[in-house]
Each structure stands twice: as C-alpha cells, then as structure tokens.
Amino acid sequence: MRGTGEATGSLFSYVDLEERIPARHPLRGVRRIVNEALASLDAEFDRLYAAEGGPSIAPERLLRASLIQILFSVRSERQLMEQMHYNLLFR
C-alpha cells in the first residue's frame, strides 16, 4: 500500500552529536584549542582572500580536516571524506 508523502517524527531518530560524545573525551580539549587558534587567525584569513569572486571553502574547515587527518592517521583526503560520513568524532 502506498503511504502519504507526509513525514512523521516517529519515523526518524534525531541524535544530538554533543550527547553522543563523552564530556571528558580528549577531542573536546583539542577542539577548544583549535577554535581559539582559528579565531585568532580570522583577520589574517580575511586579508588573504579576495573580496570578489566565487566563495571558496573556508580555510578553517580545511585546517580542521587536515588536523583530523593527522590525528587519526587517515591516509588520504578521499578516505577522510568517506569517514566523515560515518564517524561521529569527526563531526
């Protein structure tokens, strides 16, 4: 039997990632340090990027991805993108 196109909340499970990662996990401390470091580089990033043209990938995101790749010994960027889909710690 064909159902309606209306979605109901009971069909889906919404999970808060913050609740899934333990409060004392070491990556939480690393994240705090990285956030502070990237915030201090914000003005430098603004200076380096052109005002016109198409938007690029934010340098903060690229640096975070590179750090995850190093910390977890991910061999390639392709493998990193695959793991980003299913590893909650990477998010």
C-alpha positions, 0 to 999 in steps of 0.5 A: 500500500502506498503511504502519504508523502507526509513525514512523521517524527516517529519515523526518524531518530534525531541524535544530538552529536554533543550527547553522543560524545563523552564530556571528558573525551580528549577531542573536546580539549583539542577542539577548544584549542583549535577554535581559539587558534582559528579565531585568532587567525580570522583577520589574517584569513580575511586579508588573504582572500579576495573580496570578489569572486566565487566563495571558496571553502573556508580555510578553517574547515580545511585546517580542521580536516587536515588536523583530523587527518593527522590525528587519526592517521587517515591516509588520504583526503578521499578516505577522510571524506568517506569517514566523515560520513560515518564517524561521529568524532569527526563531526 
